[in-house]
């Protein structure tokens, strides 16, 4: 009688789960044995083969067991087909819809652009004829013949000549910096000679002809872009800021874009003069009401580092166009206002002492980095702030000691469990901030804390210790 054999699917000797081509993909160890990829990534595996106990090296990129993979593929009728995710289908549908809109708009804009360029060409031809006639009249006048040019017309001809000179230079532009904004999104590019160098000069020429492009002449020494307040030189013995002395040195403060280490009495007077130009401001001392009011008027400010006086009854609002903000001792009103900043990409909040606040989900979804420090009384407020930005946060930094012996008020043994409820879908990195970077952590306690927190987070999140300069993958 013929014998019948039952062929079972190969399985991992460690977890006893059948091999597949995904999580349990068969991997060949250097000693020749095979285990699944999931077991290989388990830190408990160590450096020895679980079957023969040989010491293993080079576990970073092990090859697949091709023989077993072919057996799996034959068993299922060929290589597995990936089932499309609903998110992928929706993304492609949005791409198709956007592509149709792009084509529709281009069909409208291209003829309009061609018409505008033809008008520009006709205008340039007419201007050329004016220049040729003006030159001929001027040459006849130089030769002693009677000219027809009036003084007013001569001035217009000179202005037109300057305009055409600028147009000729723009058409030979070799580099152009471009910034495009739409809502909270922005795009930046530095365009040099390349496949689109025939498009950019034509655009610049259109802007130049419409008076929207202004020439900037750079004359003299390089411009100073940063002013840093020095305590010894810029403050008197009473802590008064020497505003007049700073203003006397025009080269030091004119055309600056960054003001650092601002402190001292009368700081608001210096800010009042520089407010229209500053893009970055760092205040090292506590900012009083007068300083906060001047900061609120800065329409060009993009980055702000500020510590507010904690005894103010109500702090004024900060500029809503900020992109980076470090805020210490904020009021409840200021803390709520950060959700109304559509361009905010980086936010740090320290030492909030106000009442408990519950935040709604952010409507802008642009914050990528968030740093917080809090004690037991304000834990719920900061967790609510994390939840508000959970759909966009890629990196989160939280101050937490290694153990309760270091700082009982800020030690949270259930931090991992709390963060797991925040819905951090796109988080890639969690940084644990310590009280001092110069004092290393207790290695065992730090590792245990990071592993505990790591166990509650998605596998894609790297938990990193700022003091140890180490992470848990």
C-alpha positions as CSV (number, residue, x, y, z in Angstrom):
1,X,0.0,0.0,0.0
2,X,1.3,3.5,-0.8
3,X,2.4,5.5,2.1
4,X,0.8,9.0,2.6
5,X,2.9,11.8,4.0
6,X,1.5,15.0,5.6
7,X,3.7,18.0,4.8
8,X,3.3,20.6,7.4
9,X,4.2,24.3,6.8
10,X,7.6,25.2,8.3
11,X,7.5,27.1,11.5
12,X,9.9,29.1,13.7
13,X,11.6,27.0,16.4
14,X,11.3,29.9,18.9
15,X,7.7,31.1,18.7
16,X,6.3,28.0,16.9
17,X,4.4,30.3,14.4
18,X,4.4,29.4,10.8
19,X,6.7,31.3,8.6
20,X,5.3,33.9,6.2
21,X,6.7,36.6,3.9
22,X,5.9,39.5,6.3
23,X,6.4,39.7,10.1
24,X,7.5,36.0,10.4
25,X,9.8,36.1,7.4
26,X,12.4,33.3,7.7
27,X,15.9,34.6,8.4
28,X,19.1,32.6,8.1
29,X,21.5,33.0,11.1
30,X,25.3,32.9,10.5
31,X,25.3,29.4,12.1
32,X,22.8,28.1,9.5
33,X,19.7,27.8,11.6
34,X,16.5,29.8,10.7
35,X,14.2,31.9,12.9
36,X,11.5,34.4,12.0
37,X,12.1,38.1,11.7
38,X,9.9,38.9,14.7
39,X,12.0,36.7,17.0
40,X,15.2,38.2,15.5
41,X,14.1,41.6,16.6
42,X,13.4,40.5,20.1
43,X,16.1,42.0,22.4
44,X,15.8,38.9,24.6
45,X,17.5,36.8,21.8
46,X,20.9,38.2,22.8
47,X,24.0,37.2,20.8
48,X,23.6,33.4,20.7
49,X,21.7,31.1,18.5
50,X,18.7,29.8,20.4
51,X,19.2,26.3,18.8
52,X,22.9,25.6,18.8
53,X,24.0,28.4,21.3
54,X,26.8,29.5,19.0
55,X,27.9,33.2,19.5
56,X,26.5,35.3,16.6
57,X,27.9,38.5,15.0
58,X,26.6,40.7,12.3
59,X,22.8,40.5,13.0
60,X,22.0,43.8,11.4
61,X,21.1,42.6,7.9
62,X,20.6,38.9,7.7
63,X,19.6,37.1,4.4
64,X,16.2,35.4,3.9
65,X,15.9,31.6,3.7
66,X,15.1,31.5,0.0
67,X,14.1,27.9,0.0
68,X,11.5,28.3,2.7
69,X,10.1,31.5,1.1
70,X,9.7,29.6,-2.2
71,X,7.8,26.9,-0.3
72,X,5.5,29.5,1.2
73,X,4.9,31.2,-2.2
74,X,4.1,27.8,-3.9
75,X,1.8,26.9,-1.1
76,X,-0.3,30.1,-1.6
77,X,-0.1,29.9,-5.4
78,X,2.7,32.4,-6.1
79,X,4.1,35.5,-4.5
80,X,1.5,37.2,-2.2
81,X,-0.3,40.2,-3.5
82,X,-0.5,43.1,-1.2
83,X,-4.1,44.1,-0.3
84,X,-4.3,47.8,-0.8
85,X,-5.0,49.8,2.3
86,X,-8.0,52.1,2.5
87,X,-5.6,55.0,3.2
88,X,-3.6,54.3,0.1
89,X,-6.8,54.2,-2.0
90,X,-8.0,57.4,-0.6
91,X,-4.6,59.1,-1.1
92,X,-4.6,58.0,-4.8
93,X,-8.2,59.3,-5.2
94,X,-7.1,62.6,-3.8
95,X,-4.1,62.6,-6.2
96,X,-6.4,62.0,-9.2
97,X,-8.7,64.8,-8.1
98,X,-5.8,67.2,-7.6
99,X,-4.4,66.2,-11.0
100,X,-7.7,67.0,-12.8
101,X,-7.8,70.4,-11.1
102,X,-4.2,71.1,-12.1
103,X,-4.9,70.2,-15.8
104,X,-8.1,72.3,-15.7
105,X,-6.4,75.3,-14.3
106,X,-3.4,75.0,-16.6
107,X,-5.8,74.9,-19.6
108,X,-7.1,78.2,-18.5
109,X,-3.8,79.8,-17.3
110,X,-1.5,78.8,-20.2
111,X,-3.5,80.8,-22.9
112,X,-3.7,83.8,-20.4
113,X,0.1,83.6,-19.8
114,X,0.8,83.5,-23.6
115,X,-1.5,86.5,-24.1
116,X,0.3,88.4,-21.3
117,X,3.7,87.5,-22.7
118,X,2.6,88.7,-26.2
119,X,1.5,92.0,-24.6
120,X,4.9,92.2,-22.9
121,X,6.6,91.6,-26.3
122,X,4.5,94.3,-28.0
123,X,5.2,96.8,-25.2
124,X,8.9,96.1,-25.3
125,X,8.9,96.6,-29.1
126,X,7.1,100.0,-28.7
127,X,9.6,101.0,-25.9
128,X,12.5,100.1,-28.2
129,X,11.1,102.3,-31.0
130,X,10.8,105.2,-28.4
131,X,14.4,104.7,-27.4
132,X,15.6,104.7,-31.1
133,X,13.6,107.8,-31.9
134,X,14.9,109.5,-28.7
135,X,18.5,108.6,-29.6
136,X,18.0,109.9,-33.2
137,X,16.6,113.2,-31.9
138,X,19.4,113.6,-29.4
139,X,22.1,112.9,-32.1
140,X,20.4,115.4,-34.4
141,X,20.5,118.0,-31.7
142,X,24.2,117.2,-31.0
143,X,24.9,117.7,-34.8
144,X,23.3,121.2,-34.7
145,X,20.0,120.2,-36.1
146,X,16.6,121.2,-34.6
147,X,15.3,118.6,-32.2
148,X,11.7,117.9,-31.1
149,X,12.3,116.6,-27.6
150,X,10.9,118.6,-24.7
151,X,12.6,118.6,-21.2
152,X,9.6,116.6,-19.8
153,X,9.9,114.0,-22.6
154,X,13.6,113.8,-22.1
155,X,13.1,112.8,-18.5
156,X,10.6,110.1,-19.4
157,X,13.0,108.7,-22.0
158,X,15.8,108.5,-19.4
159,X,13.4,106.7,-17.0
160,X,12.4,104.3,-19.7
161,X,16.1,103.7,-20.5
162,X,16.7,102.7,-16.9
163,X,13.7,100.4,-17.0
164,X,14.9,98.6,-20.1
165,X,18.4,98.2,-18.7
166,X,16.8,96.5,-15.7
167,X,14.7,94.3,-17.9
168,X,17.7,93.2,-19.9
169,X,19.5,92.2,-16.7
170,X,16.5,90.3,-15.4
171,X,16.4,88.2,-18.6
172,X,20.0,87.2,-17.9
173,X,19.3,86.3,-14.2
174,X,21.4,83.3,-13.1
175,X,19.8,82.8,-9.6
176,X,16.4,83.5,-8.1
177,X,15.0,82.7,-4.6
178,X,11.3,81.9,-4.6
179,X,8.8,81.7,-1.7
180,X,5.2,80.6,-2.4
181,X,2.5,80.5,0.3
182,X,-1.0,79.1,0.3
183,X,-2.8,79.0,3.7
184,X,-0.4,77.4,6.3
185,X,1.6,75.7,3.6
186,X,4.7,77.3,2.1
187,X,7.3,76.3,-0.5
188,X,10.8,77.7,-0.9
189,X,13.3,77.2,-3.7
190,X,16.6,78.7,-4.8
191,X,16.5,78.5,-8.6
192,X,19.7,78.5,-10.6
193,X,20.4,77.9,-14.3
194,X,18.6,74.8,-15.4
195,X,15.6,73.4,-17.4
196,X,13.3,76.2,-16.1
197,X,15.7,79.1,-16.5
198,X,13.6,80.4,-19.4
199,X,10.4,80.6,-17.2
200,X,11.7,82.5,-14.2
201,X,13.2,85.5,-16.1
202,X,9.9,86.0,-17.9
203,X,8.0,86.0,-14.6
204,X,10.5,88.5,-13.2
205,X,10.1,90.7,-16.2
206,X,6.3,90.8,-15.7
207,X,6.7,91.8,-12.1
208,X,9.3,94.4,-13.1
209,X,7.0,95.9,-15.7
210,X,4.1,96.1,-13.2
211,X,6.2,97.9,-10.6
212,X,6.1,94.9,-8.2
213,X,9.8,94.2,-8.3
214,X,12.1,96.7,-6.7
215,X,15.8,96.8,-7.2
216,X,18.0,96.7,-4.0
217,X,21.4,98.2,-4.3
218,X,24.0,96.8,-1.9
219,X,26.6,99.4,-1.2
220,X,29.2,99.6,1.6
221,X,30.2,97.0,4.2
222,X,28.2,93.8,4.8
223,X,25.0,94.3,6.7
224,X,24.7,93.3,10.3
225,X,21.9,90.8,10.7
226,X,22.2,89.9,14.4
227,X,22.4,92.1,17.5
228,X,23.2,90.5,20.9
229,X,22.8,92.4,24.1
230,X,26.0,92.1,26.2
231,X,25.5,92.6,30.0
232,X,28.8,94.3,30.6
233,X,28.6,96.7,27.7
234,X,24.9,97.4,27.3
235,X,23.6,97.5,30.9
236,X,24.5,100.1,33.5
237,X,25.1,99.2,37.2
238,X,21.3,99.5,37.9
239,X,20.4,97.0,35.2
240,X,19.2,99.8,32.8
241,X,19.6,99.1,29.1
242,X,21.8,101.7,27.4
243,X,19.4,102.3,24.5
244,X,21.0,105.6,23.5
245,X,24.4,104.1,23.4
246,X,23.2,101.3,21.2
247,X,21.5,103.6,18.8
248,X,24.6,105.8,18.4
249,X,26.3,102.9,16.8
250,X,24.2,102.8,13.6
251,X,26.1,100.0,12.1
252,X,25.4,97.8,15.1
253,X,21.6,97.9,15.1
254,X,20.5,99.0,11.6
255,X,19.1,96.3,9.3
256,X,19.2,93.6,12.0
257,X,16.8,90.7,11.7
258,X,17.8,88.9,14.9
259,X,17.9,90.3,18.5
260,X,19.3,88.0,21.1
261,X,19.7,88.1,24.9
262,X,17.5,91.1,25.4
263,X,17.2,92.1,29.0
264,X,17.2,95.2,31.3
265,X,14.9,98.1,32.0
266,X,13.8,100.1,29.0
267,X,13.9,97.1,26.7
268,X,10.6,98.1,25.3
269,X,12.1,101.3,23.9
270,X,14.6,99.4,21.9
271,X,11.9,97.0,20.7
272,X,9.7,99.9,19.6
273,X,12.4,101.0,17.2
274,X,13.3,97.6,15.8
275,X,9.8,96.0,15.7
276,X,9.2,96.4,12.0
277,X,12.4,94.5,11.0
278,X,12.9,91.7,13.6
279,X,12.3,88.1,12.5
280,X,13.8,86.4,15.6
281,X,13.8,87.7,19.2
282,X,15.3,86.1,22.3
283,X,14.6,87.7,25.7
284,X,16.8,86.4,28.5
285,X,15.1,88.3,31.4
286,X,11.5,88.2,32.5
287,X,9.3,90.2,30.1
288,X,7.0,92.7,31.7
289,X,3.8,94.2,30.4
290,X,5.4,96.9,28.3
291,X,7.8,94.4,26.6
292,X,4.9,92.0,25.9
293,X,2.8,94.8,24.4
294,X,5.7,95.7,22.0
295,X,6.2,92.0,21.1
296,X,2.5,91.7,20.2
297,X,2.9,94.4,17.6
298,X,5.7,92.7,15.7
299,X,4.2,91.7,12.4
300,X,7.4,90.2,10.9
301,X,8.4,88.1,13.9
302,X,8.8,84.4,13.2
303,X,10.8,83.0,16.1
304,X,10.4,84.0,19.8
305,X,12.0,82.9,23.0
306,X,10.3,84.6,26.0
307,X,9.8,84.2,29.8
308,X,6.9,86.2,31.2
309,X,6.6,87.7,34.6
310,X,4.4,85.3,36.6
311,X,2.7,88.0,38.7
312,X,1.0,89.7,35.8
313,X,-2.8,89.5,36.0
314,X,-3.2,89.0,32.2
315,X,-0.6,88.7,29.5
316,X,-1.2,90.3,26.1
317,X,-1.5,88.0,23.1
318,X,1.7,87.0,21.2
319,X,1.9,87.4,17.4
320,X,-0.1,84.8,15.6
321,X,2.3,84.5,12.6
322,X,5.0,82.8,14.8
323,X,6.7,79.7,13.4
324,X,8.9,78.8,16.5
325,X,8.0,79.7,20.1
326,X,9.6,79.0,23.4
327,X,7.3,80.2,26.2
328,X,8.0,80.1,29.9
329,X,5.6,81.0,32.7
330,X,2.7,81.7,30.3
331,X,-0.8,82.8,31.3
332,X,-3.8,80.7,30.6
333,X,-4.7,83.2,27.8
334,X,-1.3,82.9,26.2
335,X,-1.3,79.1,26.4
336,X,-4.7,78.9,24.7
337,X,-3.6,81.4,22.0
338,X,-0.9,79.0,20.6
339,X,-3.7,76.9,19.0
340,X,-4.5,80.0,16.9
341,X,-1.1,80.2,15.3
342,X,-1.5,78.6,11.9
343,X,2.3,78.7,11.0
344,X,3.6,77.3,14.3
345,X,6.0,74.4,13.7
346,X,8.0,74.2,16.9
347,X,6.7,74.9,20.5
348,X,8.2,74.6,23.9
349,X,6.2,75.3,27.1
350,X,7.8,75.5,30.5
351,X,6.6,76.3,34.0
352,X,2.9,76.9,33.4
353,X,1.3,77.7,36.8
354,X,-2.3,78.6,35.8
355,X,-5.5,76.6,36.1
356,X,-6.2,73.3,34.4
357,X,-6.9,73.8,30.7
358,X,-8.5,71.4,28.2
359,X,-7.5,72.1,24.6
360,X,-9.6,71.3,21.5
361,X,-7.9,69.5,18.6
362,X,-5.7,71.9,16.5
363,X,-7.4,73.0,13.3
364,X,-4.0,73.7,11.6
365,X,-2.1,70.5,12.0
366,X,1.3,72.0,11.3
367,X,3.2,71.6,14.7
368,X,6.1,69.1,14.2
369,X,8.0,69.5,17.5
370,X,6.7,70.0,21.0
371,X,8.6,70.3,24.3
372,X,6.9,70.4,27.7
373,X,7.8,70.3,31.3
374,X,5.2,70.0,34.1
375,X,4.5,68.9,37.6
376,X,1.7,66.8,39.1
377,X,-0.7,69.7,39.4
378,X,-0.4,70.6,35.6
379,X,0.0,67.1,34.1
380,X,-3.6,67.0,32.7
381,X,-3.1,70.4,31.0
382,X,0.1,69.4,29.2
383,X,-1.3,66.0,28.2
384,X,-4.3,67.9,26.7
385,X,-1.9,70.1,24.8
386,X,-0.1,67.0,23.4
387,X,-3.4,65.5,22.3
388,X,-4.3,68.8,20.5
389,X,-1.3,68.3,18.2
390,X,-1.2,64.5,18.2
391,X,-2.0,64.1,14.5
392,X,1.0,66.2,13.4
393,X,3.7,65.7,16.1
394,X,6.9,64.0,14.9
395,X,9.1,64.7,17.9
396,X,8.1,65.2,21.5
397,X,10.4,66.2,24.4
398,X,9.3,65.8,28.0
399,X,11.1,66.7,31.2
400,X,11.1,63.7,33.5
401,X,13.6,62.5,36.1
402,X,14.9,58.9,36.2
403,X,13.3,58.2,39.5
404,X,11.2,59.9,42.2
405,X,14.3,60.5,44.2
406,X,15.5,63.1,41.7
407,X,12.3,65.2,41.5
408,X,9.1,63.8,43.0
409,X,6.8,66.5,41.6
410,X,7.8,65.8,38.0
411,X,8.2,62.0,38.2
412,X,5.5,60.0,36.4
413,X,5.9,56.2,36.5
414,X,2.9,55.9,34.2
415,X,4.1,58.3,31.6
416,X,4.1,55.7,28.9
417,X,0.6,54.7,29.6
418,X,-0.5,58.3,29.6
419,X,1.2,59.0,26.2
420,X,-0.5,55.9,24.7
421,X,-3.9,57.6,25.2
422,X,-2.8,60.7,23.3
423,X,-3.2,59.3,19.8
424,X,0.4,60.1,18.6
425,X,0.0,58.6,15.2
426,X,3.0,60.0,13.4
427,X,5.4,60.4,16.3
428,X,8.9,59.3,15.4
429,X,11.0,60.3,18.4
430,X,10.4,60.8,22.2
431,X,13.2,62.6,24.1
432,X,13.3,62.4,27.8
433,X,14.8,65.6,29.1
434,X,16.9,65.5,32.3
435,X,17.6,68.2,34.9
436,X,21.3,68.3,33.9
437,X,23.1,67.2,30.8
438,X,26.5,67.1,32.6
439,X,25.4,64.4,35.1
440,X,24.9,61.0,33.4
441,X,21.8,58.9,34.4
442,X,21.9,55.8,36.4
443,X,22.3,53.4,33.5
444,X,20.0,50.6,34.7
445,X,17.3,52.9,36.0
446,X,17.3,55.0,32.8
447,X,17.2,51.9,30.5
448,X,14.3,50.4,32.5
449,X,12.4,53.7,32.3
450,X,12.9,54.0,28.5
451,X,12.0,50.3,27.9
452,X,8.8,50.7,30.0
453,X,7.7,53.8,28.1
454,X,8.7,52.2,24.8
455,X,6.4,49.3,25.5
456,X,3.3,51.5,25.3
457,X,4.3,53.3,22.1
458,X,4.2,52.2,18.4
459,X,7.2,50.3,17.2
460,X,8.2,53.2,15.0
461,X,8.9,55.5,17.9
462,X,12.5,55.9,19.2
463,X,12.7,56.7,22.9
464,X,15.8,58.8,23.5
465,X,17.5,60.0,26.7
466,X,19.0,63.5,26.4
467,X,21.6,63.0,29.1
468,X,22.7,59.5,28.2
469,X,22.6,60.3,24.5
470,X,21.1,56.8,24.0
471,X,17.9,55.4,22.7
472,X,15.8,52.3,22.8
473,X,14.7,51.0,19.4
